[in-house]
C-alpha cells in the first residue's frame, strides 16, 4: 500500500492524501478485506495528523466505484482530505 500527497487538491481544502493498494483492484468490490482494513487504519492515522497539523474542523474520505458512482480512475484508491466550516 502507498499513501502520498495527491497532485490534485480541492480549492478550499489544501492537503489531500491518496491511499492506494500496490496490487491492482479495479474497485471496492474486488478489494480483499485485509487491504480494506489496512487502508482504513491508514486513513485514520492521516485524519488524526490533519487535525493536528492543519487544525481542520473535520476530515472527509472519498472513494468512487463504476461510472455511475463517479469512478474515473480504474484502480481502487481512497482520498482523505481536511474539511473546514463553510468550505463547500
Protein Blocks (a to p, Z undefined) as FASTA:
>chain_A
ZZdddfbdcfklgciaddddfbdcfblmlmcfklmmmmmmmmmmmmmmmmmmnopabdcd
dddehjknopabfcdcdddddddehkZZ
